Amino acid sequence: MGVLAGLPRAVLVLGLVSMLTDVAGEMVQPLLPLYLVAIGAGPVAIGLVEGAAEAAVSLVKLGSGRMADRLPRRKPLVVAGYGLAALAKPALAAALVWPAVLGLRVADRVAKGIRGAPRDAMIGDLAAAESRGLAFGYHRAADTAGAIAGPLLALGLLAAWGQSPGAMRMVFLATALPMALAVGLLVFGVREGAVPRSAERRARKPLPRRFLAFLPLAALLGMGPVLLPFTLLRAQSLGADLEQSLSLYAGFNVVYAAVSIPAGHASDRRGRAPVLLGGSVVFVGTSAGFALAPSLPWLLLLFAGFGVFMAAVETVGRAYAVDLAPSEARATALGAYHGVVGLAALPIGLGVGLAWEWIGPAAAFGFAAFLGLIAVTGLVAHESRFRGHPRNALQR
């Protein structure tokens, strides 16, 4: 296990649960924009599906975080979230029109909202402060290992069943197996201690300014998932077929998994802000590359860059949020973090979709690069303003 040997067993099991869940989720994710096109949806509808799904879950994320700081255990909320996802993902097999896909996508993201903040708070509770970045890095890496297997499994199933919308629906139905395994492992394999009652009382205090000032930046840094379907559409616009698109997506996840643990470990040693800033700069360059890419071979580099960005931001952003919040309101803070990211997803998704439909792919990714530049500037300003806080320093 090497560097992971010091992590608690429950953290390791939570990573396996997320890995299985992402096997299922990533069997669906790369097919979904292509399936939506096949059943008659356009770029705006795709942006609406992804953006609305993320935005609809925002209030759930906020509520689940606050609730998790008040309940004696966080695990019941985590189990409920994974259980709802185990129902919603296979049900996509019955969705024949894009509004039905939207409804089930919302249900799946609501499930993520229920479990996300309590699960991340459990990881924050269980891991020591000096290895918190590593713990989140391991979790992201395990999660993304499932994201590597998911599209490859989908590719194998489509090779056997064909590439029709009906075959895609069969892939959606097949997600029931890994989701059932994930829920069983969570129920029987994870134990947690009680949330201290003192924390339950103190969680009503306002969150600190340094955390609240980070939330608008989190909204911009968290745009990766809503932009991801458009990277697949961009591949398709440059001539990629379904197999090539799924291979590019799997390659993205290989990079994401490979970089997550080093990124988290580096943030423990060097500070969170440098890793977040580096990931944001990579995002700006990658978005500009997607806007200007002249041919399909360029996408190998661009999908890899997108994986580096996602690994840095998804891993370190959560650890950063935990660092900036008081321990007694950890789940509340993570709920706010995830909630703000979700609320921002709707306007960002619609903005990217409208830019694509009205002007073209270059405008859509140019808009994303502009938002990334705002995030880079904001991170530098945030660091300058709160430089005195020991957990927020550029150099620790």
C-alpha positions in Angstrom: 0.0 0.0 0.0 3.0 2.3 0.4 2.0 5.9 1.1 -1.6 4.8 1.7 -0.8 2.5 4.6 -1.5 5.1 7.2 -5.1 5.8 6.0 -7.9 4.4 8.1 -9.7 1.2 6.9 -13.0 3.0 6.6 -11.4 5.6 4.2 -10.0 2.8 2.1 -13.5 1.1 1.9 -15.2 4.3 1.1 -12.8 4.6 -1.9 -13.9 1.1 -3.1 -17.5 2.1 -2.8 -16.9 5.1 -4.9 -14.9 3.1 -7.4 -17.8 0.7 -7.9 -20.3 3.6 -8.2 -18.1 5.2 -10.8 -17.9 2.0 -12.8 -21.7 2.4 -13.1 -21.7 6.1 -13.5 -19.0 6.1 -16.2 -20.7 3.4 -18.2 -23.5 6.0 -18.5 -21.6 9.4 -18.6 -19.8 9.2 -22.0 -22.8 7.6 -23.7 -25.3 10.1 -22.4 -24.6 13.0 -24.7 -24.4 10.7 -27.7 -27.7 9.0 -26.6 -29.4 12.3 -26.2 -28.3 13.3 -29.8 -29.6 9.9 -31.0 -33.1 10.6 -29.5 -33.3 14.1 -30.9 -31.7 16.4 -28.4 -29.5 19.3 -29.4 -26.6 21.1 -27.7 -28.9 23.4 -25.7 -30.9 20.4 -24.4 -27.6 18.7 -23.4 -26.4 21.8 -21.6 -29.8 22.0 -19.9 -29.7 18.3 -18.8 -26.2 18.6 -17.3 -26.7 22.1 -15.9 -30.2 21.5 -14.4 -29.2 18.2 -12.9 -26.3 19.8 -11.1 -28.3 22.9 -10.1 -31.3 20.9 -8.8 -29.2 19.0 -6.4 -27.7 22.1 -4.8 -30.3 22.6 -2.1 -30.1 18.9 -1.3 -26.3 19.2 -0.8 -26.8 22.2 1.5 -29.4 20.4 3.5 -27.6 17.1 3.7 -24.5 18.8 5.0 -26.3 20.6 7.7 -28.2 17.5 8.7 -25.0 15.4 8.8 -23.6 17.8 11.4 -26.6 17.4 13.6 -27.3 13.6 13.4 -25.4 11.2 15.6 -24.2 9.3 12.5 -23.3 10.4 9.0 -23.5 7.0 7.4 -27.4 6.7 7.0 -27.4 9.7 4.7 -24.5 8.2 2.7 -26.3 4.9 2.4 -29.5 6.7 1.3 -27.6 8.6 -1.4 -25.9 5.5 -2.9 -29.2 3.6 -2.7 -31.1 6.2 -4.7 -28.4 6.2 -7.3 -28.6 2.4 -7.5 -32.2 2.9 -8.7 -31.8 5.9 -10.9 -28.9 4.7 -13.1 -30.5 1.5 -14.4 -33.8 3.3 -14.9 -32.3 5.3 -17.7 -32.9 2.2 -19.8 -36.6 3.2 -19.9 -36.0 6.8 -20.9 -37.0 7.3 -24.6 -37.2 11.1 -24.7 -34.8 13.7 -23.4 -37.1 15.1 -20.7 -37.2 11.6 -19.2 -33.4 11.5 -19.3 -33.4 14.9 -17.5 -35.7 13.6 -14.7 -33.6 10.6 -14.1 -30.3 12.5 -14.3 -31.7 14.9 -11.7 -32.6 11.9 -9.5 -29.1 10.5 -9.9 -27.5 13.9 -9.0 -29.9 14.3 -6.0 -28.6 11.0 -4.8 -25.0 12.4 -5.1 -26.1 15.5 -3.2 -27.5 13.4 -0.4 -24.3 11.4 0.1 -21.6 13.8 -1.0 -21.1 16.2 1.9 -21.7 13.5 4.6 -19.2 11.1 2.9 -16.6 13.8 2.5 -17.1 14.9 6.1 -16.5 11.3 7.2 -13.2 11.2 5.3 -12.3 14.6 6.8 -13.2 13.2 10.3 -11.3 10.0 9.9 -8.1 11.3 8.3 -5.5 13.3 10.3 -5.0 16.9 9.2 -1.5 16.2 7.9 -2.8 13.4 5.6 -6.2 14.9 4.6 -5.1 15.8 1.1 -3.8 12.3 0.7 -7.1 10.8 1.9 -9.1 12.9 -0.6 -6.5 12.1 -3.3 -6.9 8.4 -2.7 -10.7 8.7 -2.7 -10.5 10.6 -6.1 -8.1 8.1 -7.5 -10.3 5.1 -6.5 -13.3 6.9 -7.8 -11.6 7.6 -11.1 -10.3 4.0 -11.3 -13.9 3.1 -11.7 -14.2 5.8 -14.3 -11.5 4.1 -16.3 -13.2 0.7 -16.1 -16.7 2.1 -16.8 -16.3 3.3 -20.3 -14.1 0.4 -21.3 -16.8 -2.0 -20.0 -19.4 0.0 -21.9 -17.2 -0.2 -25.0 -17.0 -4.0 -24.6 -20.8 -4.3 -24.2 -21.4 -2.1 -27.2 -19.0 -4.2 -29.3 -21.2 -7.2 -28.5 -24.6 -5.5 -28.8 -24.0 -2.9 -31.4 -24.1 0.9 -31.2 -27.8 1.6 -31.5 -29.9 3.6 -28.9 -31.3 0.2 -27.9 -27.8 -1.2 -27.2 -27.0 2.0 -25.1 -30.1 1.4 -23.1 -28.9 -2.2 -22.3 -25.6 -0.7 -21.0 -27.6 1.6 -18.8 -29.5 -1.4 -17.4 -26.2 -3.3 -16.7 -25.2 -0.6 -14.2 -27.5 -2.3 -11.6 -24.8 -4.9 -10.8 -21.9 -2.6 -9.7 -24.3 -0.3 -7.9 -25.7 -3.3 -5.9 -22.1 -4.3 -4.9 -21.3 -0.7 -3.9 -24.3 -0.4 -1.6 -23.6 -3.8 0.0 -19.9 -2.9 0.7 -21.0 0.4 2.2 -23.6 -1.2 4.5 -21.5 -4.0 5.8 -17.9 -2.7 5.4 -17.9 0.8 6.8 -18.1 1.8 10.5 -17.9 5.3 11.8 -17.8 6.9 15.2 -20.5 9.2 16.6 -20.6 12.9 15.6 -19.8 14.7 18.8 -22.8 16.4 20.4 -20.8 19.5 21.0 -20.3 19.7 17.3 -24.0 19.3 16.8 -24.6 22.4 18.9 -21.9 24.6 17.5 -22.7 23.9 13.9 -25.2 26.7 13.9 -22.4 29.3 14.0 -21.8 31.2 10.7 -19.1 29.8 8.5 -15.9 31.9 8.5 -15.2 34.7 6.0 -12.2 32.9 4.5 -14.4 30.0 3.6 -17.3 32.1 2.2 -14.8 34.0 0.1 -13.7 30.8 -1.5 -17.2 29.7 -2.5 -17.5 31.8 -5.7 -14.1 30.5 -6.8 -15.3 26.9 -6.1 -18.3 27.6 -8.4 -15.9 28.3 -11.3 -13.4 25.6 -10.4 -16.1 23.0 -10.3 -17.3 23.5 -13.9 -15.4 20.5 -15.1 -18.3 17.9 -14.9 -20.7 20.2 -16.7 -18.1 20.8 -19.4 -17.2 17.2 -19.9 -20.0 16.2 -22.2 -19.0 19.0 -24.5 -15.5 17.6 -24.8 -17.0 14.4 -26.2 -19.2 16.4 -28.6 -16.0 18.3 -29.6 -14.4 14.9 -30.4 -17.4 13.9 -32.4 -17.3 17.2 -34.3 -13.6 16.5 -35.3 -14.5 13.1 -36.7 -14.3 10.7 -33.7 -16.6 7.7 -33.8 -18.2 6.1 -30.7 -15.2 3.8 -30.0 -12.7 6.7 -30.4 -14.8 8.9 -28.1 -15.0 6.2 -25.4 -11.2 5.6 -25.7 -10.5 9.3 -25.3 -12.8 9.4 -22.3 -11.0 6.4 -20.7 -7.7 8.0 -21.3 -8.9 11.2 -19.6 -9.8 9.0 -16.5 -6.4 7.3 -16.5 -4.7 10.6 -16.2 -7.3 11.8 -13.6 -6.7 8.7 -11.5 -2.9 8.8 -11.9 -2.7 12.5 -10.8 -5.2 12.5 -7.9 -3.0 11.0 -5.2 0.2 13.0 -6.1 -1.9 16.2 -6.2 -3.5 15.5 -2.8 -0.1 14.5 -1.3 1.6 17.6 -2.8 -1.1 19.8 -1.2 -0.4 18.3 2.2 3.3 19.2 1.8 3.2 22.4 -0.3 -0.2 23.9 0.5 -3.6 23.7 -1.2 -3.4 27.0 -3.1 -0.5 26.2 -5.4 -2.1 22.9 -6.6 -5.5 24.6 -7.2 -3.8 27.5 -9.0 -1.8 25.1 -11.2 -4.9 23.0 -12.0 -6.8 26.2 -13.0 -4.0 27.3 -15.3 -4.1 23.9 -17.0 -7.9 24.3 -17.4 -7.5 27.6 -19.2 -4.9 26.2 -21.6 -7.0 23.0 -22.2 -10.2 24.9 -22.9 -8.4 27.2 -25.3 -7.0 24.0 -26.9 -10.4 22.5 -27.3 -11.6 25.8 -28.9 -8.7 25.8 -31.4 -8.0 22.1 -32.1 -7.7 21.6 -35.8 -7.9 17.8 -35.9 -8.6 14.7 -33.9 -5.0 13.8 -32.8 -4.8 17.0 -30.7 -7.5 15.6 -28.5 -5.1 13.0 -26.9 -3.2 15.9 -25.3 -6.3 17.9 -24.5 -8.2 15.1 -22.8 -5.0 14.4 -20.7 -4.9 18.1 -19.7 -8.5 18.0 -18.7 -7.7 15.0 -16.5 -4.9 16.9 -14.8 -7.2 19.8 -14.1 -10.0 17.6 -12.7 -7.5 15.7 -10.5 -6.1 18.9 -9.0 -9.4 20.7 -8.4 -11.7 17.8 -7.4 -9.1 16.4 -5.0 -7.7 19.6 -3.4 -10.8 21.7 -3.6 -12.5 19.4 -1.1 -9.5 19.3 1.2 -9.2 23.1 1.0 -12.9 23.5 2.0 -12.4 21.2 5.0 -9.3 23.2 6.0 -11.0 26.6 5.8 -14.1 25.5 7.9 -14.3 24.8 11.6 -14.4 21.1 12.5 -17.8 21.4 14.1 -19.4 22.5 10.9 -17.4 20.4 8.5 -20.3 18.7 6.7 -22.2 22.0 6.6 -19.3 23.6 4.9 -18.9 20.8 2.4 -22.6 21.0 1.7 -22.2 24.7 0.9 -19.2 23.9 -1.2 -21.0 21.3 -3.3 -24.2 23.3 -3.3 -22.6 26.4 -4.8 -20.8 24.3 -7.5 -24.2 22.8 -8.4 -26.0 26.1 -8.5 -23.4 27.5 -10.9 -23.7 24.5 -13.2 -27.0 25.6 -14.7 -25.9 29.0 -16.0 -22.5 27.6 -17.0 -24.0 24.7 -18.8 -26.6 26.8 -20.6 -24.0 29.4 -21.5 -21.7 26.8 -23.0 -24.6 25.1 -24.9 -25.9 28.4 -26.3 -22.4 29.6 -27.3 -22.0 26.2 -29.1 -25.4 26.4 -30.9 -25.3 30.1 -31.8 -21.7 30.4 -32.8 -19.8 27.1 -32.6 -17.5 24.9 -30.5 -14.7 27.5 -30.5 -17.0 30.0 -28.8 -18.2 27.4 -26.2 -14.7 26.5 -25.1 -13.6 30.1 -25.4 -16.3 31.0 -22.9 -15.1 28.3 -20.5 -11.5 29.5 -20.8 -12.6 33.0 -19.9 -14.3 31.7 -16.8 -11.1 29.8 -16.0 -9.1 33.1 -16.2 -11.5 34.6 -13.7 -10.9 31.7 -11.3 -7.1 32.1 -11.6 -7.4 35.8 -10.8 -9.7 35.1 -7.9 -7.5 32.4 -6.4 -4.5 34.8 -6.4 -6.7 37.5 -4.8 -8.0 35.1 -2.2 -4.5 34.0 -1.3 -3.3 37.5 -1.0 -6.2 38.5 1.3 -6.0 35.5 3.6 -2.3 34.9 3.5 -2.0 35.0 7.3 -4.1 32.0 7.8 -1.8 29.0 8.3 -4.0 26.5 6.4 -4.5 28.9 3.6 -0.9 29.9 2.9 0.6 29.6 -0.6 3.6 28.0 1.1 2.9 26.1 4.2 
